[in-house]
């Protein structure tokens, strides 16, 4: 059974992806007067200028070809071509190819695409219609390169795998000229700064500078590094320089005036140079490669060689371990199979850091270079970091694959640290089958605990690198160490061995405190220091949770069908999130002991880490260079945390892309499932329960004290209305002007009304009269609940005969109170209304037998209810007093 709606985690974005095997594109924006660089990264297009990056829209599959003109960026996947406007909106889609597109060329108002079946199509950009289609015979002319020669109107130059070149007029659909070539496959074509001159790169490493107008070869160069992958010409400062890329990552710079090699840029990339472009009018060269690196080189030094001006780079091989660094949740440390340790920022990529590669001897490694470095350490398999004292000494310790020595790293200096930690008995010789398997660092940052494959567990000082002791006489475990952990107060060290034992040691004295057998051999452990909870993953694909205070297994989870790769706790210790080789990521709720979330991904997650702030879950996957962020939806939307049913079928979730995804609100389109409907509490949970109303206390608490409140609020002197003076003062007629004397007010009429004569029945009285016959009192009760204290007093005063009421109405009111006491609902309102009624009408009640009889019934009801409540109050007070005074 599949659960409707979204899960606990939503795809957000990917970190550490900057380049791929697709060549980049450089274009000039006339209005902005700025160059923009477009790079295909997976399914997205990144657009860079000098200082910022704008991730573009995402396509359904990985981009295989990229091109750009003055206004649009063209990207293709499989046999479909898309056009992006404003770096993010897909404005055109071109469908017509039956095979994968591998060449693109913008051509004025048209764009040309060539697929692997040798079909060339010219598209009208605006109408998205085919203007021309040309089919080539793959056996005689397999198109391998495409170029529009400068100033050649309506013409394109095609290079083939057979070595020949053809010049076509697209408008007339005619083959103008066929170049015989050089008998070797053409890999790339590039326009030279001079008109009619084209550089042709061949599969043998030759570069031919050819004049296509006269079909003459002007220059010929050769590189020994394999096929030419990219060519670019420098146009700045009048330097006639041509740069050529190779499959091994080297770049050769050729001087076109002297026709010789000017210099070499060795190891510009660790993989083939995918794209290479000189910025027009600038001494800058932009390169990208499949090693996930994008670099800008500046040529401002002697000898013509370039240095790196700016770069964006991630792992060139998949990450193996990721962990959040610090408590702000903004940096993720990542160790990759390429041997590097890098830090990726979740805020902005300009805060990314590369701590470099591990090396036995840094100086010798720099001399030998990247390819011939025999001093490089193996990839990091496990590491631990701590921010305390990281500005004073190294704060990261790491162990390497199949290597006995553990290395320290300095986050502040972004380099490998000063110490190499290994047991003293192996300081002079390197053993073959002994290596470090697990590491941890104390919360104070002073000590590192390292477990070995022989069962040894050693402690080292991080500041000095000195060995500070060993747990056990010789070894802590008989089998290999599968995990080590130190608690938050440096009191306990917990070790797990492959023989199936968990041992607790005193951190300082190195004494064994407790040992417990496990049901199976553990594959790894993870300690949540704040709550003292230890997660243990087993080789039989189960997970157990152990409380280090009681040293007992408190939870056991099963459900994975493959090796458990990694675990992480939520910051509050409530969730345990696990990943397995069965491509699932599961979230277990520790208080309830249930599975609350599960989803599948395309490739298994090899490492997980949860942000210390709880907002993101980060994952690294098999054969994937990126670090993927998943947002915690429980922080900003309603998410069901109910246990998943036993027959729950997890859904496949697409990995995040480079642009952040907005969480789509589908509440208006879909009906909410049963488990997502909010629970609405009824007015009364049970008929036997005394239930209070939801009215504020001001509506009923001061009904008995209204006369006192009115007396206090009464003004000391009534407000006087000023006499209004006339605009023209009246005078008496005559020769001598005299004012009319003011008339004295002779108001002898009484203002007291006789309510007995003029009073009209209120709605409340009418509802009470109806209640005598129907025995329904909901309407008068709702009316009273809507009134304020003063209006309630007026209504209750009006029930008496002298106020316009009657004895029958008063009897109906008492029955309404009796109904409220029977239902035990609105209990405090019944008490308040009855108290005010008795205060106002005590004389009339004592003289009417009907009312006295009804009052005696109410008295019995009140006594019965109060006795029950008093017993409950006394019981609760007794238990509370015992809990406060007892010694537990």
Buried (B, 14 or more C-beta within 10 A) or exposed (E): EEBEBBBBBBBBBBBBBBBBBBBBBBBEEEEEEEBBBBBBBBBBBBBBEEEEBBBBBBBEEBBBBBBBBEBBBBBBBBBBBBBBEEBBEBBBEBEBBEEBBBBBBBBEEBBBBBBBBBBBBBBBBEEBEEBBEBEBEBEEBBBBBBBBBEEBEEBBBBBBBBBBBBBBBBEEEEEEEBBEBBEBBBBBBBBBBBEBBBBBBBBBBBBBBBBBEEEEEBBBBEBEBBBBBBBBBBBBEEBBBBBBBBBBBBBBBBBBEEEEEBBBBBBBBBBBBBBBBBBBEBBBBBBBBBBBBBBBBBBEEEEEBBEBBBEBBBBBBBBBBBBBBBEEBBBBBBBBBBBBBBBBBBEEBEEBBBBBBBBBEBEEBEEBEBEEBEBBBBBBBBBBBBBEBBEEBBBBBBBBBBBBBBBBBBBEEBBBBBBBBBBEEEEEEEBEEBBBBBBBBBBBBBBBBBBBBBBBBBBBBBBEBEBBEBBBEEBBBEBBBBBBBBBBEBEBBBBBBBBBBBBBBEBEEBEBBEBEEBEBBBBBBBBBBEBBBBBBBBBEBBBBBBBBEEBEBEBEBEBBEEBBBBBBBBBEBBBBBBBBBBBBBBBBBBEEEBBBBBBBBEEBBBBBBBBBBBBBBBBBBBEBBBBBBBBBBBEEEEBBBEEBEEEBEBEEBEBBBBBEBEEEEEEEEEEBEEEBEEEEEEEBEEEEEBBEBEBEEEBBEEBBEBEEEEEEEEEEEEEEEEEEEEEEEEEEEEEEEEEEEEEEEEEEEEEEEEEEEEBEBBEBBBBBBBBEEEEEBEBBBEBBBEBEBEBBBBBBBBBBEEBBBBBEBBBBBBBBBBBBBEEBBBBBBBBBBBEBBEBBBEEBBEEBEEBEEBBEEBEEBBEEBEEEEEEEEEEEEEEEEEEEEEEE
